Amino acid sequence: MSACQLDNISPSYGYANLTSLTALDLSYNKFSCELPNWLFNLSNVLHLDLSVSKFTGLLPESLGNLIYLEFVDLSNNSFSGPIPATLGNLSSLTFLDLEKNQLNGTLPESIWQLPNLMASSVASNYLSGVVSEVNFSRLSRLKLLDMAANAFIIDVNSHWIPPFQLQMISIGSCKLGPKLPAWLQTQKSLKYIDISKAGLVDAAPDWFWNFAACVKCIKLSNNAISGDLSNVLLNSSFIDLSSNHFRGQLPLISPHITMYNVANNSFSGPISPSICSVVNIENKLEVMDLSRNNLSGDLPDCWRHWQSLLHLNLGSNILSGKIPNSLGSLLRLQSLHLANN
């Protein structure tokens, strides 16, 4: 019953015999009410999706009665209060999504004991507390972890080797620093990483850029990470290094990149060496933001090789000279910023 414009979840359903029901999808509706009591009598349900349906109130302890649940999505609602410890009863749970609610408090200890958990998101709530390597010790099957936009403190030993191999981790806005976590280099399957606004104050070690070459999406913005990137090749599809302390000439970029943001750093020298050496006709770059650096010299004249560009920001640098003719070849361009040069 997903996206049926439902606004009433009648208590009369509690009198229906739904004990054989194994999947319930009420997502994308308009209930604007608390969860009904009859929901927790669905003793055999395996799949429960109540996302984006304007549910309110506390998450009841009785949610833990649905012991066969494997998939739970309660995201994008208005649930408030703490996460019930009874969720630890759901030993078969592989997918848990509580993101974009108004939940507060700490993560209950029982959540960390779910042996089959593969994907967990509690992002964009008001959660807090210290998370250590002990919490992750039983989550050997974990592939996706999203704790971003909360007030967690991630405090793990510098020599920690996780029991899992993640494909995605998002812990932006959590306290992670001051060092770039060395345990990241143990993650051989990682494709998405967000450690932006994480209190990192560190010189990026050489291993990090070798590790990053295999990651498709990297978000490191709003930290204080430093290093000379003149000899680094960025090979990811999505790269956000903005608002750090990176310096030197701009790094080289591969033709695979689609979003490239290095604004508000200390890069210097000309732009040409970074982008004019990439003359692949299949360049996919759509967004390039090099603003608020110390880049100097003429604008490069190789824009004809970047036909996918939609947004280009070169503002607030020390660039000079004429606007090259090749900029006129960017037929898809929607925004161009050259101010303060």
C-alpha positions in Angstrom: 0.0 0.0 0.0 2.9 2.3 -0.7 2.1 5.8 -2.0 -1.7 5.4 -1.8 -2.3 8.8 -0.2 -3.6 7.0 2.9 -4.2 9.3 5.9 -6.0 6.9 8.2 -4.6 3.7 9.8 -7.7 2.4 11.3 -7.7 0.6 14.7 -10.2 -1.9 13.2 -7.3 -3.6 11.4 -6.4 -5.0 14.8 -9.4 -7.3 14.6 -8.4 -8.8 11.3 -6.4 -12.0 11.2 -3.1 -10.9 9.8 -0.9 -13.4 11.6 0.2 -14.9 8.3 1.4 -11.6 6.9 5.1 -11.6 6.1 5.5 -8.1 4.5 3.9 -4.8 5.2 4.7 -1.7 3.1 2.9 1.5 4.1 5.6 3.9 2.9 4.9 7.3 1.3 1.5 7.9 2.9 0.1 10.7 5.1 -0.8 9.2 8.4 0.3 11.9 10.8 -0.3 9.7 13.8 1.4 7.3 16.2 2.0 3.7 15.3 -1.2 1.6 16.1 -1.0 -1.2 18.6 -2.3 -3.8 16.2 0.9 -3.5 14.2 2.8 -5.3 16.9 0.6 -8.3 16.7 1.9 -9.2 13.2 3.9 -12.0 14.7 5.3 -13.4 11.4 6.2 -10.3 9.6 9.7 -10.3 8.0 9.6 -7.0 6.0 8.3 -3.7 7.5 8.5 -0.4 5.6 6.8 2.6 7.2 9.1 5.2 5.7 8.0 8.7 4.6 4.6 8.5 6.1 4.5 11.3 8.7 4.3 8.9 11.6 4.8 10.6 15.0 5.4 9.7 18.7 7.8 7.4 20.4 9.1 4.1 19.0 7.3 1.6 21.3 9.1 -1.1 23.2 6.6 -3.6 21.6 8.5 -3.2 18.3 10.8 -5.8 19.7 8.0 -8.3 19.8 8.3 -8.8 16.0 11.1 -11.2 16.5 11.2 -12.5 12.9 11.8 -9.1 11.3 14.7 -9.0 8.8 14.0 -5.6 7.2 12.8 -2.4 9.1 12.6 1.0 7.4 11.1 3.8 9.6 13.0 6.6 8.0 11.8 10.1 7.1 9.1 10.3 9.7 8.7 12.4 13.0 9.5 9.7 15.5 11.0 11.2 18.7 12.5 10.0 22.0 15.0 7.2 22.5 15.6 4.1 20.4 14.0 1.2 22.3 16.5 -1.4 23.6 14.0 -4.1 22.6 15.2 -3.8 19.0 18.0 -6.0 20.2 15.4 -8.8 20.2 15.4 -8.8 16.4 18.2 -11.3 16.0 17.3 -11.9 12.3 17.5 -8.2 11.4 19.7 -7.5 8.4 18.5 -3.9 7.5 17.6 -1.1 9.9 16.9 2.4 8.8 15.9 5.1 11.3 17.3 8.1 9.5 15.7 11.5 9.3 13.6 11.4 12.5 13.8 13.3 15.8 15.3 10.5 17.9 17.5 11.4 20.8 19.7 9.8 23.5 22.3 7.1 22.9 22.2 4.0 20.8 21.2 1.1 23.1 23.8 -1.5 23.8 21.5 -4.2 22.4 21.7 -2.7 18.9 25.3 -3.6 18.7 24.5 -7.2 19.4 22.5 -7.9 16.2 24.6 -10.6 14.6 23.1 -10.5 11.1 23.0 -6.7 10.7 24.3 -5.7 7.2 22.9 -2.2 6.8 22.2 0.3 9.5 21.3 4.0 9.3 20.5 6.4 12.1 21.6 9.5 10.3 20.0 12.9 10.8 18.6 12.5 14.3 19.7 14.0 17.6 21.6 11.0 18.9 24.9 11.2 20.8 27.3 9.1 22.9 30.7 7.5 22.5 31.1 4.7 20.0 34.2 2.5 20.4 35.6 -0.7 18.7 33.9 -2.8 21.4 30.5 -1.7 20.0 31.4 -3.1 16.5 32.9 -6.3 17.7 29.9 -8.5 16.8 29.0 -6.8 13.5 31.1 -8.9 11.2 28.4 -8.8 8.4 28.1 -5.1 8.3 28.3 -3.5 4.8 26.6 -0.1 5.2 26.9 2.2 8.2 25.4 5.7 8.3 25.6 7.7 11.5 26.0 11.1 9.9 24.4 14.3 11.2 24.4 13.3 14.9 26.7 14.1 17.8 28.5 10.8 18.1 32.1 10.6 19.2 33.9 7.8 17.4 36.8 6.7 19.7 38.6 3.6 18.4 42.2 2.4 19.0 44.7 3.6 16.3 45.6 -0.1 15.6 42.0 -1.3 15.4 41.2 -3.8 12.7 37.4 -3.9 12.2 35.6 -7.3 11.9 33.7 -6.1 8.8 34.3 -5.0 5.3 32.2 -2.0 4.6 31.0 -0.8 1.2 29.6 2.5 2.5 30.4 4.6 5.6 28.9 8.0 6.4 29.9 9.5 9.7 30.0 13.2 8.7 29.4 15.7 11.5 30.4 13.1 14.1 33.6 13.7 16.2 36.2 11.4 14.6 39.6 13.3 14.7 42.1 14.5 15.1 43.8 11.9 12.9 42.5 10.3 9.7 41.5 6.8 10.9 44.1 4.3 9.9 41.5 1.5 10.0 40.1 2.8 6.7 42.9 1.2 4.8 41.7 -2.3 5.9 38.4 -1.7 4.0 39.0 -3.2 0.6 35.4 -3.0 -0.6 34.6 0.6 0.3 32.9 2.7 -2.4 31.4 5.6 -0.5 33.0 7.5 2.4 31.8 10.6 4.1 33.9 11.9 7.0 33.2 15.6 6.4 33.0 18.0 9.4 34.5 15.3 11.6 37.2 17.3 13.5 40.1 16.0 11.5 43.3 17.9 11.9 46.0 15.9 10.2 48.4 15.7 7.2 46.9 13.2 4.8 49.3 10.2 4.8 50.4 8.6 1.5 48.4 5.5 2.1 45.2 7.6 2.0 45.5 8.6 -1.6 46.3 5.0 -2.7 43.2 3.9 -0.7 41.1 6.7 -2.1 41.8 5.7 -5.7 39.4 2.8 -5.4 36.6 4.7 -3.7 33.9 6.1 -5.9 32.7 8.9 -3.6 34.8 10.8 -1.1 33.6 13.6 1.1 36.3 15.2 3.3 35.0 18.8 3.5 35.1 21.1 6.5 38.0 19.6 8.3 41.6 20.8 8.7 43.4 18.2 6.6 46.6 19.3 5.0 49.1 18.1 2.4 50.6 18.9 -0.9 48.5 17.3 -3.6 50.6 18.4 -6.6 51.5 14.8 -7.5 48.2 13.1 -6.6 45.8 11.7 -9.1 42.1 11.8 -8.0 40.3 8.9 -9.6 36.9 8.9 -7.8 33.6 9.9 -9.4 32.6 12.3 -6.6 35.3 14.3 -4.7 34.7 17.0 -2.1 37.9 18.2 -0.5 36.5 21.7 0.2 37.3 23.8 3.3 40.6 22.1 4.3 44.2 23.1 4.3 45.4 21.4 1.1 48.2 23.2 -0.8 50.5 22.9 -3.8 49.3 22.8 -7.4 45.9 21.3 -8.2 45.9 17.5 -8.3 45.4 15.7 -11.6 41.9 14.4 -12.2 40.7 11.4 -14.1 38.1 11.4 -16.9 35.7 9.4 -14.6 35.1 12.3 -12.2 31.6 13.9 -12.2 31.8 16.3 -9.2 35.0 18.0 -8.2 35.1 20.5 -5.3 38.4 21.7 -3.8 37.1 25.2 -2.9 38.5 27.1 0.2 41.9 25.5 0.3 45.4 26.9 -0.4 46.1 25.6 -3.9 48.3 27.8 -6.0 49.8 28.0 -9.5 48.0 27.6 -12.8 44.9 25.6 -13.5 46.0 24.2 -16.9 48.3 21.3 -15.8 45.4 19.8 -13.8 42.7 19.8 -16.4 44.4 20.2 -19.8 46.3 16.9 -19.6 42.9 15.1 -19.5 41.8 15.2 -23.1 39.6 12.1 -23.1 36.5 12.7 -25.2 34.4 10.9 -22.6 35.1 13.2 -19.7 32.1 13.2 -17.4 32.8 16.2 -15.1 29.6 18.1 -14.4 30.5 20.3 -11.4 34.0 21.9 -10.9 34.5 24.3 -7.9 38.0 25.7 -7.6 37.0 28.9 -5.8 38.6 30.6 -2.8 42.2 29.3 -3.5 45.3 31.1 -4.6 45.3 30.0 -8.3 47.0 32.3 -10.7 47.8 32.8 -14.4 45.6 32.6 -17.4 42.4 30.6 -17.7 43.2 27.4 -19.5 42.0 27.0 -23.1 41.1 23.4 -23.2 37.4 23.6 -22.1 36.3 21.8 -25.3 37.3 18.6 -23.6 34.8 19.1 -20.7 31.5 19.1 -22.6 29.5 17.7 -19.6 30.2 20.7 -17.4 27.0 22.2 -15.9 28.5 24.4 -13.1 32.0 26.0 -13.1 33.2 28.2 -10.2 36.7 29.7 -10.5 35.9 32.8 -8.3 38.1 34.3 -5.6 41.5 33.4 -7.0 44.3 35.5 -8.6 43.5 34.5 -12.2 44.1 37.0 -15.0 44.1 37.5 -18.8 41.4 36.9 -21.3 38.5 34.6 -21.2 39.4 31.8 -23.7 37.2 31.0 -26.7 36.9 27.4 -25.6 34.7 28.4 -22.7 32.0 29.1 -25.4 32.0 25.5 -26.4 30.4 24.4 -23.0 26.9 24.2 -24.4 25.5 22.5 -21.3 26.9 25.1 -18.8 24.3 26.5 -16.4 26.4 28.6 -14.1 29.8 30.3 -14.4 31.5 32.2 -11.6 34.7 34.2 -12.3 34.2 37.0 -9.8 37.0 38.3 -7.5 39.9 37.6 -9.9 
